[in-house]
């Protein structure tokens, strides 16, 4: 199955909370061009519980800060 189709299928199965988390995550990195495979992984991350998700957000923020220095 093509990456775009996989993403679209997962999107249809995602809850509204997962979609919100996904949009917030994507919005945090506006300069990045995400592939559909990467988007699928990001959507998967959004299925994690809030504490785990917040941990990933903290890691992403740290990585982003390291790159900008």
PyMOL commands that place a pseudoatom at each C-alpha (Angstrom):
pseudoatom trace, name=CA, resn=UNK, resi=1, chain=A, elem=C, hetatm=0, pos=[0.000, 0.000, 0.000]
pseudoatom trace, name=CA, resn=UNK, resi=2, chain=A, elem=C, hetatm=0, pos=[1.236, 3.485, -0.805]
pseudoatom trace, name=CA, resn=UNK, resi=3, chain=A, elem=C, hetatm=0, pos=[2.383, 5.691, 2.100]
pseudoatom trace, name=CA, resn=UNK, resi=4, chain=A, elem=C, hetatm=0, pos=[-0.325, 8.270, 1.384]
pseudoatom trace, name=CA, resn=UNK, resi=5, chain=A, elem=C, hetatm=0, pos=[-3.054, 5.621, 1.514]
pseudoatom trace, name=CA, resn=UNK, resi=6, chain=A, elem=C, hetatm=0, pos=[-1.659, 4.232, 4.783]
pseudoatom trace, name=CA, resn=UNK, resi=7, chain=A, elem=C, hetatm=0, pos=[-1.691, 7.708, 6.311]
pseudoatom trace, name=CA, resn=UNK, resi=8, chain=A, elem=C, hetatm=0, pos=[-5.234, 8.395, 5.114]
pseudoatom trace, name=CA, resn=UNK, resi=9, chain=A, elem=C, hetatm=0, pos=[-6.459, 5.083, 6.525]
pseudoatom trace, name=CA, resn=UNK, resi=10, chain=A, elem=C, hetatm=0, pos=[-4.837, 5.796, 9.896]
pseudoatom trace, name=CA, resn=UNK, resi=11, chain=A, elem=C, hetatm=0, pos=[-6.251, 9.327, 9.833]
pseudoatom trace, name=CA, resn=UNK, resi=12, chain=A, elem=C, hetatm=0, pos=[-9.775, 7.981, 9.412]
pseudoatom trace, name=CA, resn=UNK, resi=13, chain=A, elem=C, hetatm=0, pos=[-9.257, 5.695, 12.418]
pseudoatom trace, name=CA, resn=UNK, resi=14, chain=A, elem=C, hetatm=0, pos=[-7.738, 8.418, 14.626]
pseudoatom trace, name=CA, resn=UNK, resi=15, chain=A, elem=C, hetatm=0, pos=[-9.737, 9.977, 17.435]
pseudoatom trace, name=CA, resn=UNK, resi=16, chain=A, elem=C, hetatm=0, pos=[-10.359, 13.719, 17.576]
pseudoatom trace, name=CA, resn=UNK, resi=17, chain=A, elem=C, hetatm=0, pos=[-7.816, 13.955, 20.430]
pseudoatom trace, name=CA, resn=UNK, resi=18, chain=A, elem=C, hetatm=0, pos=[-5.173, 12.232, 18.312]
pseudoatom trace, name=CA, resn=UNK, resi=19, chain=A, elem=C, hetatm=0, pos=[-5.927, 14.558, 15.404]
pseudoatom trace, name=CA, resn=UNK, resi=20, chain=A, elem=C, hetatm=0, pos=[-5.565, 17.594, 17.685]
pseudoatom trace, name=CA, resn=UNK, resi=21, chain=A, elem=C, hetatm=0, pos=[-2.208, 16.362, 18.972]
pseudoatom trace, name=CA, resn=UNK, resi=22, chain=A, elem=C, hetatm=0, pos=[-1.106, 15.679, 15.404]
pseudoatom trace, name=CA, resn=UNK, resi=23, chain=A, elem=C, hetatm=0, pos=[-2.036, 19.186, 14.217]
pseudoatom trace, name=CA, resn=UNK, resi=24, chain=A, elem=C, hetatm=0, pos=[-0.233, 20.746, 17.205]
pseudoatom trace, name=CA, resn=UNK, resi=25, chain=A, elem=C, hetatm=0, pos=[2.866, 18.654, 16.512]
pseudoatom trace, name=CA, resn=UNK, resi=26, chain=A, elem=C, hetatm=0, pos=[2.910, 19.535, 12.807]
pseudoatom trace, name=CA, resn=UNK, resi=27, chain=A, elem=C, hetatm=0, pos=[2.344, 23.227, 13.616]
pseudoatom trace, name=CA, resn=UNK, resi=28, chain=A, elem=C, hetatm=0, pos=[5.370, 23.185, 15.926]
pseudoatom trace, name=CA, resn=UNK, resi=29, chain=A, elem=C, hetatm=0, pos=[7.637, 22.500, 12.942]
pseudoatom trace, name=CA, resn=UNK, resi=30, chain=A, elem=C, hetatm=0, pos=[6.243, 24.618, 10.073]
pseudoatom trace, name=CA, resn=UNK, resi=31, chain=A, elem=C, hetatm=0, pos=[9.462, 24.641, 8.071]
pseudoatom trace, name=CA, resn=UNK, resi=32, chain=A, elem=C, hetatm=0, pos=[9.656, 20.843, 7.778]
pseudoatom trace, name=CA, resn=UNK, resi=33, chain=A, elem=C, hetatm=0, pos=[8.245, 19.098, 4.720]
pseudoatom trace, name=CA, resn=UNK, resi=34, chain=A, elem=C, hetatm=0, pos=[6.898, 15.830, 6.114]
pseudoatom trace, name=CA, resn=UNK, resi=35, chain=A, elem=C, hetatm=0, pos=[6.550, 12.739, 3.931]
pseudoatom trace, name=CA, resn=UNK, resi=36, chain=A, elem=C, hetatm=0, pos=[3.411, 10.654, 4.287]
pseudoatom trace, name=CA, resn=UNK, resi=37, chain=A, elem=C, hetatm=0, pos=[5.460, 7.917, 5.940]
pseudoatom trace, name=CA, resn=UNK, resi=38, chain=A, elem=C, hetatm=0, pos=[6.719, 10.421, 8.524]
pseudoatom trace, name=CA, resn=UNK, resi=39, chain=A, elem=C, hetatm=0, pos=[3.185, 11.765, 8.988]
pseudoatom trace, name=CA, resn=UNK, resi=40, chain=A, elem=C, hetatm=0, pos=[2.003, 8.223, 9.690]
pseudoatom trace, name=CA, resn=UNK, resi=41, chain=A, elem=C, hetatm=0, pos=[4.653, 7.865, 12.396]
pseudoatom trace, name=CA, resn=UNK, resi=42, chain=A, elem=C, hetatm=0, pos=[3.715, 11.234, 13.890]
pseudoatom trace, name=CA, resn=UNK, resi=43, chain=A, elem=C, hetatm=0, pos=[0.069, 10.199, 13.969]
pseudoatom trace, name=CA, resn=UNK, resi=44, chain=A, elem=C, hetatm=0, pos=[1.113, 6.979, 15.680]
pseudoatom trace, name=CA, resn=UNK, resi=45, chain=A, elem=C, hetatm=0, pos=[2.979, 9.006, 18.312]
pseudoatom trace, name=CA, resn=UNK, resi=46, chain=A, elem=C, hetatm=0, pos=[-0.214, 10.929, 18.959]
pseudoatom trace, name=CA, resn=UNK, resi=47, chain=A, elem=C, hetatm=0, pos=[-1.903, 7.688, 20.020]
pseudoatom trace, name=CA, resn=UNK, resi=48, chain=A, elem=C, hetatm=0, pos=[0.348, 7.505, 23.065]
pseudoatom trace, name=CA, resn=UNK, resi=49, chain=A, elem=C, hetatm=0, pos=[-0.922, 8.563, 26.481]
pseudoatom trace, name=CA, resn=UNK, resi=50, chain=A, elem=C, hetatm=0, pos=[-0.441, 12.229, 27.431]
pseudoatom trace, name=CA, resn=UNK, resi=51, chain=A, elem=C, hetatm=0, pos=[2.587, 11.703, 29.687]
pseudoatom trace, name=CA, resn=UNK, resi=52, chain=A, elem=C, hetatm=0, pos=[4.457, 9.714, 27.055]
pseudoatom trace, name=CA, resn=UNK, resi=53, chain=A, elem=C, hetatm=0, pos=[3.458, 12.205, 24.358]
pseudoatom trace, name=CA, resn=UNK, resi=54, chain=A, elem=C, hetatm=0, pos=[4.669, 15.135, 26.469]
pseudoatom trace, name=CA, resn=UNK, resi=55, chain=A, elem=C, hetatm=0, pos=[7.987, 13.313, 26.933]
pseudoatom trace, name=CA, resn=UNK, resi=56, chain=A, elem=C, hetatm=0, pos=[8.366, 13.002, 23.167]
pseudoatom trace, name=CA, resn=UNK, resi=57, chain=A, elem=C, hetatm=0, pos=[7.480, 16.695, 22.754]
pseudoatom trace, name=CA, resn=UNK, resi=58, chain=A, elem=C, hetatm=0, pos=[10.208, 17.606, 25.251]
pseudoatom trace, name=CA, resn=UNK, resi=59, chain=A, elem=C, hetatm=0, pos=[12.713, 15.486, 23.321]
pseudoatom trace, name=CA, resn=UNK, resi=60, chain=A, elem=C, hetatm=0, pos=[11.684, 17.070, 20.012]
pseudoatom trace, name=CA, resn=UNK, resi=61, chain=A, elem=C, hetatm=0, pos=[12.009, 20.561, 21.521]
pseudoatom trace, name=CA, resn=UNK, resi=62, chain=A, elem=C, hetatm=0, pos=[15.472, 19.736, 22.820]
pseudoatom trace, name=CA, resn=UNK, resi=63, chain=A, elem=C, hetatm=0, pos=[16.532, 18.443, 19.403]
pseudoatom trace, name=CA, resn=UNK, resi=64, chain=A, elem=C, hetatm=0, pos=[15.156, 21.538, 17.710]
pseudoatom trace, name=CA, resn=UNK, resi=65, chain=A, elem=C, hetatm=0, pos=[17.018, 23.820, 20.132]
pseudoatom trace, name=CA, resn=UNK, resi=66, chain=A, elem=C, hetatm=0, pos=[20.246, 21.915, 19.605]
pseudoatom trace, name=CA, resn=UNK, resi=67, chain=A, elem=C, hetatm=0, pos=[19.963, 22.318, 15.841]
pseudoatom trace, name=CA, resn=UNK, resi=68, chain=A, elem=C, hetatm=0, pos=[19.374, 26.066, 16.093]
pseudoatom trace, name=CA, resn=UNK, resi=69, chain=A, elem=C, hetatm=0, pos=[22.456, 26.684, 18.228]
for i in range(1, 69): cmd.bond("trace and resi %d" % i, "trace and resi %d" % (i + 1))
show_as sticks, trace
zoom trace
